Amino acid sequence: MTTDRMRIGIAGINGRVGRLLREEVTAAGALLAGGTSRDRQEDGSLFATLDALAPLCDVVIDFTHAVTVQAHAAALAKAGAGWVLGTTGLSQADQDAVATAARTIPVVQAANYSPGVTLVTRLARQMAEVLPSSVYDAEILEMHHRQKVDAPSGTALAIGQAVADGRGIDLSSHMESGRTGHTGPRQADAIGFAVLRGGQIVGEHTLLFTSASEQIALTHRAFDRRVFATGAVQAALWLRGRAPGLYSMEDVLGLH
């Protein structure tokens, strides 16, 4: 597959990840079709909304904000452009909009586009399948930079969902986060979350399985946001020619 004519747009092109995406799109040999930006310039490549950008693109990479998801879903479905979505903190209504768009266009959705995190999440599911909750307590610790607005992080929730899937339980009814005060003993089938914020930490996630006699720790640390940009561009290139549907980074990496 050649990439020289593939047109990739970037939502939030002047953000921290957006600037890296711009470099990675060019490095991959794809055509940068333009981007959306709040500080739009009169150079023909920056747009105030995705409605104007989407018709010029084969795929749009989107690491913006949850408040934009429903509008972006509608704009991309209307334009027939693929969607690489990395925005986290989505509501159920947002997720429903993503699912609706995926009936019309191909969508890759991931809380984290790092290949390493993708593998950690897969391992989390496999470990949860064989480590019973009656013996092994599952806890997830995450730390990010002080500017991050959602907690727990989308990646932490994805790891928690993998544990829940492996154990055949519903995450929302077994999740314990922000423990404080007299909480009583830990429930045997709980999935715990602890959140730290400070400095400019790109992202650290540790999954702990702890029994009375041993502890297993699975840790991923991101040192550079570029790893997310590289993975997102890889996903964009993979989307070319795909049928409508909702895909994951496991699909992109050929793990299914």
C-alpha positions in Angstrom: 0.0 0.0 0.0 1.4 3.4 -0.9 0.8 6.4 1.3 1.9 9.3 -0.9 -1.7 10.2 -1.9 -3.4 9.5 1.4 -4.9 12.7 2.8 -4.8 12.9 6.6 -6.3 15.8 8.6 -5.6 16.6 12.2 -8.2 17.9 14.7 -6.4 20.2 17.1 -3.4 20.5 14.9 -1.7 23.2 17.1 -2.0 21.2 20.4 0.8 19.4 22.0 0.0 16.1 20.3 -1.2 17.8 17.2 2.2 19.3 16.5 3.8 15.9 16.7 1.1 14.4 14.5 1.9 17.0 11.8 5.5 15.8 11.8 4.6 12.1 11.9 2.1 12.5 9.0 4.9 14.1 6.8 7.4 11.5 7.9 5.1 8.7 6.9 4.8 10.1 3.4 1.1 10.9 3.6 -0.4 14.2 2.6 -1.3 16.6 5.4 -4.7 17.9 4.3 -4.9 20.5 7.0 -6.2 20.8 10.6 -8.6 22.5 12.9 -7.4 25.1 15.3 -8.9 27.8 17.5 -6.2 30.2 16.4 -7.0 29.7 12.7 -4.8 31.5 10.3 -5.5 32.7 6.7 -3.3 30.2 5.0 -5.9 27.8 3.6 -4.8 24.8 5.7 -6.4 25.7 9.1 -10.1 25.5 9.7 -12.3 26.6 12.6 -14.5 23.4 12.5 -14.2 19.8 11.3 -17.1 20.3 8.9 -14.8 22.3 6.6 -11.8 20.0 7.0 -13.4 16.6 6.8 -14.4 16.6 3.1 -10.7 17.2 2.2 -9.5 14.1 4.1 -9.4 10.3 3.7 -8.8 10.1 7.5 -8.9 12.6 10.4 -6.8 12.0 13.6 -8.6 13.4 16.6 -7.0 14.0 20.0 -9.1 17.0 21.1 -11.8 17.1 23.8 -14.8 15.0 24.7 -17.1 18.0 24.1 -16.3 17.8 20.4 -16.9 14.1 19.9 -20.6 14.2 18.9 -20.1 17.0 16.4 -17.0 15.4 15.0 -18.8 12.1 14.6 -21.5 13.7 12.6 -19.1 15.7 10.4 -16.9 12.7 9.6 -19.9 10.4 8.8 -21.3 13.1 6.5 -18.0 13.5 4.7 -17.2 9.7 4.6 -13.8 10.2 6.1 -12.2 7.7 8.4 -11.6 8.6 12.1 -8.7 7.9 14.4 -10.1 8.8 17.8 -7.8 9.2 20.8 -10.0 11.5 22.9 -10.8 10.2 26.4 -13.4 11.0 29.1 -16.3 10.3 26.8 -19.9 10.1 28.2 -22.3 7.3 27.1 -23.9 9.7 24.7 -20.5 10.4 23.2 -19.7 6.7 22.8 -23.1 6.2 21.2 -22.2 8.9 18.6 -19.0 7.1 17.9 -20.8 3.8 17.4 -23.3 5.4 15.1 -20.5 6.9 13.0 -18.8 3.5 12.8 -21.8 2.2 10.9 -20.9 4.6 8.1 -17.2 5.0 8.3 -14.2 3.1 9.6 -13.2 4.2 13.1 -10.1 3.3 15.2 -10.8 4.2 18.8 -8.1 3.8 21.5 -7.5 5.4 24.8 -3.8 5.1 24.1 -2.0 4.6 20.7 1.2 3.3 22.2 2.0 -0.2 21.0 3.3 -1.0 24.4 0.1 0.0 26.2 -1.9 -2.0 23.6 0.1 -5.1 24.7 -0.2 -4.2 28.4 -4.0 -4.1 28.0 -4.0 -7.4 26.2 -1.8 -9.0 28.9 -4.1 -7.5 31.6 -7.0 -9.4 30.1 -5.1 -12.6 29.9 -3.8 -12.4 33.4 -7.2 -11.6 34.8 -8.6 -14.7 33.2 -6.2 -17.0 35.2 -5.8 -15.0 38.5 -9.1 -15.3 40.4 -10.4 -12.3 42.2 -11.0 -14.4 45.3 -7.2 -14.7 45.6 -5.7 -11.8 43.6 -6.7 -8.2 44.2 -6.5 -6.0 41.1 -5.4 -2.4 41.6 -4.4 0.2 38.9 -2.1 3.2 39.7 -1.7 6.0 37.2 0.1 9.3 37.1 0.0 12.2 34.6 1.0 15.8 34.2 -0.8 18.5 36.3 -2.8 19.8 33.3 -4.8 16.5 32.7 -8.5 17.1 33.2 -10.0 13.6 33.4 -9.4 11.0 36.1 -8.8 8.1 36.1 -7.1 8.3 32.7 -8.6 6.8 29.7 -5.7 4.3 29.6 -6.3 3.3 33.2 -9.9 2.7 32.5 -9.0 0.7 29.4 -6.7 -1.5 31.6 -9.5 -1.8 34.1 -11.9 -2.8 31.4 -9.5 -5.5 30.3 -9.3 -6.9 33.8 -13.1 -6.8 34.0 -13.4 -8.6 30.6 -10.9 -11.2 31.7 -12.9 -11.9 34.9 -16.3 -11.7 33.1 -17.6 -8.8 35.3 -19.0 -5.3 34.7 -16.3 -2.7 35.4 -18.8 0.1 36.4 -20.2 -2.0 39.2 -16.9 -3.3 40.5 -14.8 -0.1 40.2 -13.4 1.5 43.4 -11.8 4.9 42.9 -10.9 7.8 45.2 -11.2 5.9 48.4 -11.5 8.1 51.5 -12.8 7.9 55.0 -14.0 4.7 56.6 -14.6 2.5 53.6 -14.8 -0.9 55.2 -12.8 -3.9 53.9 -11.9 -4.2 50.3 -14.4 -6.2 48.2 -12.8 -9.4 46.8 -13.9 -8.7 43.2 -13.2 -4.9 43.2 -11.0 -3.3 40.6 -9.2 -0.4 42.4 -7.9 2.9 40.9 -5.5 5.3 42.4 -4.7 8.6 40.6 -1.7 10.9 40.9 -1.2 14.3 39.2 2.0 16.4 39.1 4.7 18.0 37.1 4.9 17.1 33.4 4.6 13.3 33.6 3.6 12.0 30.1 1.9 8.9 31.5 2.6 6.1 33.9 0.4 3.1 34.5 0.9 0.1 36.8 -1.5 -2.9 37.1 -1.0 -4.8 40.4 -2.3 -8.3 41.1 -1.7 -8.9 44.8 -2.4 -12.1 46.8 -1.5 -13.1 50.3 1.8 -14.6 49.1 2.9 -12.7 46.0 2.5 -9.6 43.8 2.7 -9.2 40.1 3.2 -5.7 38.6 2.7 -4.8 35.0 4.0 -1.3 34.3 4.2 1.0 31.3 5.9 4.4 31.2 5.7 6.9 28.3 8.7 9.2 28.1 7.6 11.1 25.0 4.2 12.0 23.5 5.6 11.2 20.1 4.8 7.5 20.7 1.1 8.4 20.7 1.5 10.4 17.5 3.4 7.6 15.7 0.8 5.0 16.7 -2.1 7.2 15.6 -0.5 7.8 12.2 0.0 4.0 11.9 -3.7 3.5 12.6 -4.6 6.2 10.0 -2.6 4.4 7.3 -4.1 1.1 8.3 -7.6 2.5 7.9 -7.3 3.0 4.2 -9.7 0.9 2.3 -11.3 -0.6 5.5 -15.0 -1.3 5.7 -17.1 0.8 8.1 -16.7 -0.5 11.7 -15.3 0.2 15.1 -11.7 -1.0 15.3 -9.0 -1.0 18.0 -5.2 -0.7 18.2 -5.2 -4.5 18.6 -6.7 -4.7 15.1 -4.0 -2.3 13.8 -1.2 -4.4 15.3 -2.7 -7.6 14.0 -3.4 -9.1 17.4 -6.9 -10.3 16.6 
